[in-house]
Amino acid sequence: MTIYEATQHGKDAIGQHETRLLLSHITGLDQVGLLLNDTKPLSIPSKEAFFAAINRRIANEPLQYILGWWEFMGLAMKTDPRALIPRPETELLVEEALAFIKNIAARKTNTHISQTLTHANAKNRQDRSKQDKSKQDKSKHNKNKCTIKVLDVCTGSGCIAVAIAKLAVHISATCDINVDVTAIDISHDALALAKENAVSNQVSDKIHFMQSDLLDGLDIFAHPSSHGSDTLEHLFTSSVNTFSNPFTYDLIISNPPYIPTAELKGLKPELDHEPKLALDGGKDGLDLYRRLIPQTIKHLAPDGALMLEIGPKAVEAITKAAGYGIVKVLSDYAGLDRMIIAHKTKFG
């Protein structure tokens, strides 16, 4: 069987686009390479792998799971049944997050410089004879980078956390700041996948992973005297206490489960292969929002932002009822309400 013949066979079964993606994955050839080599016969292992992949796709297994990866924000993310497949609409959430980080980085950097100069001037006024030492102190303070802390709740595959950690590097270089990301999920398996994606995208040193049911783990860590060390070790898979204040974040971002339980059975069959824990939002799809949003109030910096991907429209009312003074709803490319950005009060 040649590549051309395989393409024709697959096109009839699952469509040409997906067939060519599978052939590219199996042969190692890009799309141009497939065209240039369409008369080349497939090796026996490649032929067997191709038919196995076609059969898996016919059985409604998601293409992303068969390929084992999918692109998100221009980054390759490993995909398998341990977590949801990254969706294109979630990229909008990351784009808004990066824009906010850039904005708050500029404000933090300006404040940091102002505080540094004030500190140096105060020392000069106290003792002019220590002028040289004051200059040294000023230089030292200027070298200390500001830190912006991001909390990704229900991280799943880690696509949001990894994308922010990877792409915020450009902001860090411009504004001289550090972006520290903490990624939370209740699923041990999902966290394992998220860690693998952090490693493959070379940001494992920038992300702290934590197993927790929403933000419950933060509260346990804040009051460790009532919990054994084994519990803490189980909940925290990285040392989040390396932060100066590990309980407050400049940005809390989440794409929680929001599909009403009764609607799960009516969804396209591919979703049967994805973890129900990451899809089921309870009776009305709002269970996770009702728990998470009130929790975020005490863990968000005064000028921070809460960003949520949403399904049900009632999330806006829940956010306002929790104490957020400013709530903005953004639409996706299809014109559907898809995201909420909330602040406690107006700032800057």
TORKOL-4160 file (C-alpha; in steps of 0.2 Angstrom, whole numbers, padded with zeros to 4 digits, m for minus):
348
<pt num="1" X="0000" Y="0000" Z="0000"/>
<pt num="2" X="0007" Y="0017" Z="m0005"/>
<pt num="3" X="0005" Y="0033" Z="0004"/>
<pt num="4" X="m0008" Y="0039" Z="m0009"/>
<pt num="5" X="m0018" Y="0022" Z="m0008"/>
<pt num="6" X="m0018" Y="0024" Z="0011"/>
<pt num="7" X="m0024" Y="0042" Z="0010"/>
<pt num="8" X="m0038" Y="0036" Z="m0001"/>
<pt num="9" X="m0043" Y="0022" Z="0011"/>
<pt num="10" X="m0043" Y="0034" Z="0026"/>
<pt num="11" X="m0052" Y="0048" Z="0017"/>
<pt num="12" X="m0067" Y="0036" Z="0014"/>
<pt num="13" X="m0067" Y="0031" Z="0033"/>
<pt num="14" X="m0063" Y="0047" Z="0043"/>
<pt num="15" X="m0060" Y="0061" Z="0030"/>
<pt num="16" X="m0044" Y="0067" Z="0021"/>
<pt num="17" X="m0038" Y="0080" Z="0034"/>
<pt num="18" X="m0037" Y="0068" Z="0049"/>
<pt num="19" X="m0030" Y="0054" Z="0038"/>
<pt num="20" X="m0016" Y="0065" Z="0032"/>
<pt num="21" X="m0012" Y="0070" Z="0050"/>
<pt num="22" X="m0012" Y="0052" Z="0055"/>
<pt num="23" X="0000" Y="0047" Z="0040"/>
<pt num="24" X="0011" Y="0062" Z="0045"/>
<pt num="25" X="0012" Y="0056" Z="0062"/>
<pt num="26" X="0016" Y="0038" Z="0057"/>
<pt num="27" X="0028" Y="0041" Z="0043"/>
<pt num="28" X="0037" Y="0056" Z="0051"/>
<pt num="29" X="0034" Y="0066" Z="0034"/>
<pt num="30" X="0026" Y="0083" Z="0034"/>
<pt num="31" X="0011" Y="0087" Z="0023"/>
<pt num="32" X="0022" Y="0092" Z="0008"/>
<pt num="33" X="0033" Y="0077" Z="0011"/>
<pt num="34" X="0017" Y="0066" Z="0010"/>
<pt num="35" X="0013" Y="0074" Z="m0007"/>
<pt num="36" X="0031" Y="0072" Z="m0014"/>
<pt num="37" X="0031" Y="0053" Z="m0008"/>
<pt num="38" X="0014" Y="0048" Z="m0012"/>
<pt num="39" X="0020" Y="0033" Z="m0023"/>
<pt num="40" X="0031" Y="0027" Z="m0009"/>
<pt num="41" X="0025" Y="0011" Z="m0001"/>
<pt num="42" X="0022" Y="0011" Z="0018"/>
<pt num="43" X="0033" Y="m0001" Z="0028"/>
<pt num="44" X="0024" Y="m0016" Z="0036"/>
<pt num="45" X="0025" Y="m0008" Z="0054"/>
<pt num="46" X="0018" Y="0009" Z="0047"/>
<pt num="47" X="0004" Y="0000" Z="0037"/>
<pt num="48" X="m0001" Y="m0009" Z="0053"/>
<pt num="49" X="0000" Y="0007" Z="0064"/>
<pt num="50" X="m0010" Y="0016" Z="0051"/>
<pt num="51" X="m0025" Y="0003" Z="0051"/>
<pt num="52" X="m0024" Y="0002" Z="0070"/>
<pt num="53" X="m0026" Y="0021" Z="0070"/>
<pt num="54" X="m0040" Y="0021" Z="0058"/>
<pt num="55" X="m0049" Y="0008" Z="0068"/>
<pt num="56" X="m0047" Y="0018" Z="0084"/>
<pt num="57" X="m0054" Y="0034" Z="0075"/>
<pt num="58" X="m0069" Y="0024" Z="0068"/>
<pt num="59" X="m0072" Y="0019" Z="0086"/>
<pt num="60" X="m0074" Y="0038" Z="0090"/>
<pt num="61" X="m0057" Y="0039" Z="0100"/>
<pt num="62" X="m0052" Y="0057" Z="0098"/>
<pt num="63" X="m0039" Y="0061" Z="0085"/>
<pt num="64" X="m0028" Y="0070" Z="0098"/>
<pt num="65" X="m0027" Y="0055" Z="0109"/>
<pt num="66" X="m0022" Y="0044" Z="0094"/>
<pt num="67" X="m0008" Y="0056" Z="0089"/>
<pt num="68" X="m0003" Y="0058" Z="0107"/>
<pt num="69" X="m0001" Y="0077" Z="0106"/>
<pt num="70" X="m0010" Y="0093" Z="0101"/>
<pt num="71" X="m0005" Y="0111" Z="0098"/>
<pt num="72" X="m0010" Y="0124" Z="0110"/>
<pt num="73" X="m0004" Y="0142" Z="0109"/>
<pt num="74" X="0009" Y="0136" Z="0096"/>
<pt num="75" X="0016" Y="0123" Z="0109"/>
<pt num="76" X="0015" Y="0104" Z="0108"/>
<pt num="77" X="0005" Y="0097" Z="0122"/>
<pt num="78" X="0005" Y="0078" Z="0126"/>
<pt num="79" X="m0013" Y="0072" Z="0126"/>
<pt num="80" X="m0020" Y="0056" Z="0133"/>
<pt num="81" X="m0036" Y="0050" Z="0143"/>
<pt num="82" X="m0028" Y="0057" Z="0159"/>
<pt num="83" X="m0035" Y="0075" Z="0155"/>
<pt num="84" X="m0046" Y="0084" Z="0143"/>
<pt num="85" X="m0039" Y="0089" Z="0126"/>
<pt num="86" X="m0034" Y="0107" Z="0125"/>
<pt num="87" X="m0047" Y="0117" Z="0116"/>
<pt num="88" X="m0044" Y="0132" Z="0104"/>
<pt num="89" X="m0057" Y="0143" Z="0114"/>
<pt num="90" X="m0046" Y="0141" Z="0129"/>
<pt num="91" X="m0032" Y="0150" Z="0120"/>
<pt num="92" X="m0043" Y="0166" Z="0122"/>
<pt num="93" X="m0041" Y="0164" Z="0141"/>
<pt num="94" X="m0022" Y="0162" Z="0139"/>
<pt num="95" X="m0021" Y="0177" Z="0128"/>
<pt num="96" X="m0031" Y="0188" Z="0140"/>
<pt num="97" X="m0020" Y="0181" Z="0154"/>
<pt num="98" X="m0004" Y="0186" Z="0145"/>
<pt num="99" X="m0011" Y="0204" Z="0142"/>
<pt num="100" X="m0015" Y="0206" Z="0160"/>
<pt num="101" X="0002" Y="0200" Z="0166"/>
<pt num="102" X="0010" Y="0212" Z="0154"/>
<pt num="103" X="0000" Y="0226" Z="0161"/>
<pt num="104" X="0003" Y="0222" Z="0179"/>
<pt num="105" X="0021" Y="0219" Z="0176"/>
<pt num="106" X="0023" Y="0237" Z="0170"/>
<pt num="107" X="0014" Y="0243" Z="0185"/>
<pt num="108" X="0024" Y="0232" Z="0197"/>
<pt num="109" X="0041" Y="0237" Z="0189"/>
<pt num="110" X="0037" Y="0255" Z="0190"/>
<pt num="111" X="0032" Y="0254" Z="0208"/>
<pt num="112" X="0048" Y="0243" Z="0212"/>
<pt num="113" X="0059" Y="0257" Z="0204"/>
<pt num="114" X="0050" Y="0270" Z="0214"/>
<pt num="115" X="0052" Y="0261" Z="0230"/>
<pt num="116" X="0071" Y="0258" Z="0226"/>
<pt num="117" X="0074" Y="0276" Z="0223"/>
<pt num="118" X="0065" Y="0281" Z="0239"/>
<pt num="119" X="0075" Y="0269" Z="0249"/>
<pt num="120" X="0091" Y="0276" Z="0242"/>
<pt num="121" X="0086" Y="0294" Z="0245"/>
<pt num="122" X="0081" Y="0290" Z="0263"/>
<pt num="123" X="0098" Y="0282" Z="0267"/>
<pt num="124" X="0107" Y="0297" Z="0259"/>
<pt num="125" X="0097" Y="0309" Z="0271"/>
<pt num="126" X="0101" Y="0298" Z="0286"/>
<pt num="127" X="0119" Y="0298" Z="0283"/>
<pt num="128" X="0128" Y="0306" Z="0269"/>
<pt num="129" X="0144" Y="0299" Z="0274"/>
<pt num="130" X="0137" Y="0282" Z="0268"/>
<pt num="131" X="0134" Y="0288" Z="0251"/>
<pt num="132" X="0144" Y="0274" Z="0242"/>
<pt num="133" X="0135" Y="0261" Z="0252"/>
<pt num="134" X="0118" Y="0268" Z="0247"/>
<pt num="135" X="0123" Y="0267" Z="0229"/>
<pt num="136" X="0128" Y="0249" Z="0231"/>
<pt num="137" X="0111" Y="0246" Z="0240"/>
<pt num="138" X="0102" Y="0254" Z="0225"/>
<pt num="139" X="0111" Y="0243" Z="0213"/>
<pt num="140" X="0107" Y="0228" Z="0223"/>
<pt num="141" X="0088" Y="0232" Z="0224"/>
<pt num="142" X="0087" Y="0236" Z="0205"/>
<pt num="143" X="0094" Y="0218" Z="0201"/>
<pt num="144" X="0080" Y="0210" Z="0212"/>
<pt num="145" X="0066" Y="0206" Z="0200"/>
<pt num="146" X="0047" Y="0208" Z="0205"/>
<pt num="147" X="0037" Y="0192" Z="0205"/>
<pt num="148" X="0020" Y="0190" Z="0197"/>
<pt num="149" X="0011" Y="0175" Z="0204"/>
<pt num="150" X="m0001" Y="0165" Z="0194"/>
<pt num="151" X="m0013" Y="0151" Z="0200"/>
<pt num="152" X="m0021" Y="0139" Z="0188"/>
<pt num="153" X="m0035" Y="0129" Z="0195"/>
<pt num="154" X="m0041" Y="0113" Z="0187"/>
<pt num="155" X="m0025" Y="0113" Z="0177"/>
<pt num="156" X="m0029" Y="0096" Z="0168"/>
<pt num="157" X="m0016" Y="0093" Z="0155"/>
<pt num="158" X="m0007" Y="0109" Z="0161"/>
<pt num="159" X="m0010" Y="0118" Z="0144"/>
<pt num="160" X="m0014" Y="0135" Z="0152"/>
<pt num="161" X="0000" Y="0134" Z="0165"/>
<pt num="162" X="0013" Y="0128" Z="0153"/>
<pt num="163" X="0008" Y="0141" Z="0140"/>
<pt num="164" X="0008" Y="0155" Z="0152"/>
<pt num="165" X="0025" Y="0150" Z="0159"/>
<pt num="166" X="0033" Y="0148" Z="0142"/>
<pt num="167" X="0026" Y="0163" Z="0134"/>
<pt num="168" X="0028" Y="0175" Z="0149"/>
<pt num="169" X="0046" Y="0174" Z="0146"/>
<pt num="170" X="0045" Y="0187" Z="0133"/>
<pt num="171" X="0036" Y="0199" Z="0146"/>
<pt num="172" X="0049" Y="0194" Z="0159"/>
<pt num="173" X="0063" Y="0200" Z="0147"/>
<pt num="174" X="0055" Y="0216" Z="0144"/>
<pt num="175" X="0049" Y="0221" Z="0161"/>
<pt num="176" X="0062" Y="0212" Z="0172"/>
<pt num="177" X="0050" Y="0202" Z="0182"/>
<pt num="178" X="0048" Y="0184" Z="0187"/>
<pt num="179" X="0032" Y="0175" Z="0183"/>
<pt num="180" X="0029" Y="0160" Z="0195"/>
<pt num="181" X="0015" Y="0148" Z="0191"/>
<pt num="182" X="0006" Y="0136" Z="0203"/>
<pt num="183" X="m0005" Y="0123" Z="0194"/>
<pt num="184" X="m0018" Y="0114" Z="0204"/>
<pt num="185" X="m0029" Y="0099" Z="0200"/>
<pt num="186" X="m0038" Y="0086" Z="0211"/>
<pt num="187" X="m0033" Y="0072" Z="0199"/>
<pt num="188" X="m0016" Y="0064" Z="0202"/>
<pt num="189" X="m0016" Y="0057" Z="0184"/>
<pt num="190" X="m0019" Y="0074" Z="0177"/>
<pt num="191" X="m0005" Y="0082" Z="0187"/>
<pt num="192" X="0007" Y="0069" Z="0181"/>
<pt num="193" X="0002" Y="0073" Z="0163"/>
<pt num="194" X="0004" Y="0092" Z="0166"/>
<pt num="195" X="0021" Y="0089" Z="0173"/>
<pt num="196" X="0026" Y="0079" Z="0157"/>
<pt num="197" X="0020" Y="0094" Z="0147"/>
<pt num="198" X="0030" Y="0106" Z="0158"/>
<pt num="199" X="0046" Y="0096" Z="0155"/>
<pt num="200" X="0043" Y="0094" Z="0136"/>
<pt num="201" X="0041" Y="0113" Z="0135"/>
<pt num="202" X="0056" Y="0116" Z="0146"/>
<pt num="203" X="0046" Y="0126" Z="0160"/>
<pt num="204" X="0046" Y="0113" Z="0174"/>
<pt num="205" X="0057" Y="0125" Z="0184"/>
<pt num="206" X="0044" Y="0138" Z="0182"/>
<pt num="207" X="0028" Y="0129" Z="0188"/>
<pt num="208" X="0024" Y="0122" Z="0205"/>
<pt num="209" X="0011" Y="0108" Z="0205"/>
<pt num="210" X="m0001" Y="0104" Z="0219"/>
<pt num="211" X="m0014" Y="0091" Z="0221"/>
<pt num="212" X="m0029" Y="0099" Z="0229"/>
<pt num="213" X="m0048" Y="0100" Z="0228"/>
<pt num="214" X="m0050" Y="0117" Z="0221"/>
<pt num="215" X="m0042" Y="0129" Z="0234"/>
<pt num="216" X="m0045" Y="0118" Z="0249"/>
<pt num="217" X="m0026" Y="0113" Z="0249"/>
<pt num="218" X="m0021" Y="0131" Z="0251"/>
<pt num="219" X="m0032" Y="0133" Z="0267"/>
<pt num="220" X="m0024" Y="0117" Z="0274"/>
<pt num="221" X="m0007" Y="0123" Z="0270"/>
<pt num="222" X="m0011" Y="0139" Z="0279"/>
<pt num="223" X="m0016" Y="0130" Z="0295"/>
<pt num="224" X="m0004" Y="0115" Z="0295"/>
<pt num="225" X="m0005" Y="0112" Z="0314"/>
<pt num="226" X="m0022" Y="0103" Z="0312"/>
<pt num="227" X="m0016" Y="0091" Z="0298"/>
<pt num="228" X="m0002" Y="0078" Z="0298"/>
<pt num="229" X="0013" Y="0080" Z="0288"/>
<pt num="230" X="0008" Y="0065" Z="0277"/>
<pt num="231" X="m0007" Y="0074" Z="0272"/>
<pt num="232" X="0003" Y="0090" Z="0267"/>
<pt num="233" X="0015" Y="0079" Z="0257"/>
<pt num="234" X="0001" Y="0071" Z="0248"/>
<pt num="235" X="m0007" Y="0087" Z="0244"/>
<pt num="236" X="0008" Y="0097" Z="0238"/>
<pt num="237" X="0019" Y="0089" Z="0225"/>
<pt num="238" X="0031" Y="0105" Z="0225"/>
<pt num="239" X="0037" Y="0117" Z="0238"/>
<pt num="240" X="0025" Y="0131" Z="0235"/>
<pt num="241" X="0031" Y="0139" Z="0251"/>
<pt num="242" X="0046" Y="0146" Z="0241"/>
<pt num="243" X="0035" Y="0161" Z="0238"/>
<pt num="244" X="0036" Y="0176" Z="0249"/>
<pt num="245" X="0017" Y="0174" Z="0252"/>
<pt num="246" X="0011" Y="0158" Z="0245"/>
<pt num="247" X="m0007" Y="0161" Z="0248"/>
<pt num="248" X="m0010" Y="0177" Z="0237"/>
<pt num="249" X="m0009" Y="0178" Z="0218"/>
<pt num="250" X="m0009" Y="0192" Z="0205"/>
<pt num="251" X="m0019" Y="0181" Z="0193"/>
<pt num="252" X="m0031" Y="0166" Z="0197"/>
<pt num="253" X="m0036" Y="0157" Z="0181"/>
<pt num="254" X="m0047" Y="0142" Z="0178"/>
<pt num="255" X="m0056" Y="0132" Z="0166"/>
<pt num="256" X="m0067" Y="0121" Z="0177"/>
<pt num="257" X="m0079" Y="0107" Z="0172"/>
<pt num="258" X="m0096" Y="0116" Z="0167"/>
<pt num="259" X="m0106" Y="0103" Z="0158"/>
<pt num="260" X="m0123" Y="0099" Z="0167"/>
<pt num="261" X="m0123" Y="0081" Z="0171"/>
<pt num="262" X="m0139" Y="0077" Z="0161"/>
<pt num="263" X="m0131" Y="0084" Z="0145"/>
<pt num="264" X="m0116" Y="0073" Z="0146"/>
<pt num="265" X="m0125" Y="0058" Z="0138"/>
<pt num="266" X="m0130" Y="0069" Z="0123"/>
<pt num="267" X="m0113" Y="0075" Z="0118"/>
<pt num="268" X="m0103" Y="0069" Z="0104"/>
<pt num="269" X="m0096" Y="0051" Z="0106"/>
<pt num="270" X="m0078" Y="0057" Z="0107"/>
<pt num="271" X="m0081" Y="0065" Z="0124"/>
<pt num="272" X="m0084" Y="0047" Z="0131"/>
<pt num="273" X="m0065" Y="0045" Z="0130"/>
<pt num="274" X="m0061" Y="0060" Z="0140"/>
<pt num="275" X="m0062" Y="0060" Z="0159"/>
<pt num="276" X="m0079" Y="0063" Z="0166"/>
<pt num="277" X="m0072" Y="0072" Z="0181"/>
<pt num="278" X="m0065" Y="0086" Z="0170"/>
<pt num="279" X="m0082" Y="0088" Z="0161"/>
<pt num="280" X="m0096" Y="0086" Z="0174"/>
<pt num="281" X="m0101" Y="0102" Z="0182"/>
<pt num="282" X="m0115" Y="0095" Z="0192"/>
<pt num="283" X="m0134" Y="0097" Z="0190"/>
<pt num="284" X="m0134" Y="0114" Z="0182"/>
<pt num="285" X="m0115" Y="0115" Z="0177"/>
<pt num="286" X="m0112" Y="0127" Z="0191"/>
<pt num="287" X="m0106" Y="0116" Z="0206"/>
<pt num="288" X="m0087" Y="0120" Z="0203"/>
<pt num="289" X="m0090" Y="0139" Z="0201"/>
<pt num="290" X="m0101" Y="0140" Z="0217"/>
<pt num="291" X="m0086" Y="0133" Z="0227"/>
<pt num="292" X="m0071" Y="0140" Z="0218"/>
<pt num="293" X="m0076" Y="0159" Z="0215"/>
<pt num="294" X="m0079" Y="0163" Z="0234"/>
<pt num="295" X="m0063" Y="0154" Z="0238"/>
<pt num="296" X="m0053" Y="0165" Z="0226"/>
<pt num="297" X="m0057" Y="0181" Z="0235"/>
<pt num="298" X="m0045" Y="0179" Z="0250"/>
<pt num="299" X="m0031" Y="0172" Z="0238"/>
<pt num="300" X="m0032" Y="0186" Z="0225"/>
<pt num="301" X="m0021" Y="0202" Z="0227"/>
<pt num="302" X="m0030" Y="0218" Z="0229"/>
<pt num="303" X="m0026" Y="0223" Z="0211"/>
<pt num="304" X="m0027" Y="0205" Z="0204"/>
<pt num="305" X="m0038" Y="0197" Z="0192"/>
<pt num="306" X="m0049" Y="0181" Z="0191"/>
<pt num="307" X="m0051" Y="0174" Z="0174"/>
<pt num="308" X="m0063" Y="0159" Z="0171"/>
<pt num="309" X="m0069" Y="0150" Z="0155"/>
<pt num="310" X="m0087" Y="0148" Z="0157"/>
<pt num="311" X="m0102" Y="0138" Z="0150"/>
<pt num="312" X="m0118" Y="0143" Z="0160"/>
<pt num="313" X="m0122" Y="0162" Z="0159"/>
<pt num="314" X="m0126" Y="0162" Z="0178"/>
<pt num="315" X="m0107" Y="0162" Z="0182"/>
<pt num="316" X="m0107" Y="0181" Z="0181"/>
<pt num="317" X="m0120" Y="0183" Z="0195"/>
<pt num="318" X="m0111" Y="0170" Z="0206"/>
<pt num="319" X="m0095" Y="0181" Z="0203"/>
<pt num="320" X="m0103" Y="0197" Z="0208"/>
<pt num="321" X="m0112" Y="0189" Z="0223"/>
<pt num="322" X="m0095" Y="0183" Z="0229"/>
<pt num="323" X="m0089" Y="0201" Z="0231"/>
<pt num="324" X="m0081" Y="0205" Z="0214"/>
<pt num="325" X="m0085" Y="0223" Z="0210"/>
<pt num="326" X="m0080" Y="0223" Z="0192"/>
<pt num="327" X="m0085" Y="0208" Z="0181"/>
<pt num="328" X="m0082" Y="0208" Z="0162"/>
<pt num="329" X="m0089" Y="0194" Z="0150"/>
<pt num="330" X="m0080" Y="0191" Z="0134"/>
<pt num="331" X="m0086" Y="0181" Z="0119"/>
<pt num="332" X="m0077" Y="0167" Z="0109"/>
<pt num="333" X="m0075" Y="0167" Z="0090"/>
<pt num="334" X="m0093" Y="0160" Z="0088"/>
<pt num="335" X="m0100" Y="0175" Z="0098"/>
<pt num="336" X="m0104" Y="0164" Z="0113"/>
<pt num="337" X="m0101" Y="0170" Z="0131"/>
<pt num="338" X="m0085" Y="0161" Z="0135"/>
<pt num="339" X="m0074" Y="0170" Z="0148"/>
<pt num="340" X="m0076" Y="0181" Z="0163"/>
<pt num="341" X="m0063" Y="0193" Z="0169"/>
<pt num="342" X="m0066" Y="0199" Z="0187"/>
<pt num="343" X="m0058" Y="0212" Z="0199"/>
<pt num="344" X="m0062" Y="0216" Z="0217"/>
<pt num="345" X="m0061" Y="0234" Z="0214"/>
<pt num="346" X="m0056" Y="0247" Z="0201"/>
<pt num="347" X="m0037" Y="0250" Z="0200"/>
<pt num="348" X="m0024" Y="0259" Z="0190"/>
